[in-house]
Amino acid sequence: MSNRSFSDGRIKIGKSDRDPDTHRKDELDTTGVPEPFFVEYFAFVEDHHSLERQVHSKLDSQRPNKNREFFTASIPEAINSIRELAGDNIKYEEVNYKSPEEIKAEEERRRQEFEDQERIKKVEEEKKREEGERLKEEERKREEERKREEERKRKEGERLKIAILRKREEERKEDDKEGKELFIFWFAWLTGFVIVGLTANLFLMGLYFCAMLYFSSERK
């Protein structure tokens, strides 16, 4: 296990009857170390007591304190020592350690993934923006078409209104003309009737006076 609080990069190499990813790691985290421990590698073997002694013996020159299980060996060196000494006795192992190159490659991969996601996001946003503009343009065209249709209907209505007014005006003039003609007809008829009547009356009056004169002369 490693701990970022160790400036010299020392690691802990030991054994445990419990799951190192949970119980043993949690036990060590309560010892007052500023940073939590990280399990870089663990392996399940048949005789972990014997294997621990062998590994400690092999890396003894890199053990600053002989009473503690901390070593200045690199993590790859420690993993290789365990594998070499355990041989076929390793039933299962798990490597969490990543070299600086692997970490850099992982960071590059994550950076590339982030850039790809951002690029995809921008492409999708651009598509949405273009789709929004297309929909707005279609809406604008529909609105213009609606306004043109309304204007056409308005003009058509005005044209029909003007045509109706003109027709009514023509009908009114025609009615006035017929009324005037009828008035002239009756006026002429009545005038003629009056003239004929007056003429007849004058003629009768003339006959009357002539008769009166005649009878007056006969008496004398």
Secondary structure, DSSP 8 states (H G I E B T S, - for coil): -B-TT-TT--EE----SS-IIIIIHHHHTTSS-SS--B--EEEEES-HHHHHHHHHHHTGGG-S-TTS-EE-S-HHHHHHHHHHHHGGGEEEEEE----HHHHHHHHHHHHHHHHHHHHHHHHHHHHHHHHHHHHHHHHHHHHHHHHHHHHHHHHHHHHHHHHHHHHHHHHHHHHHHHHHHHHHHHHHHHHHHHHHHHHHHHHHHHHHHHHHHHHHHHH-
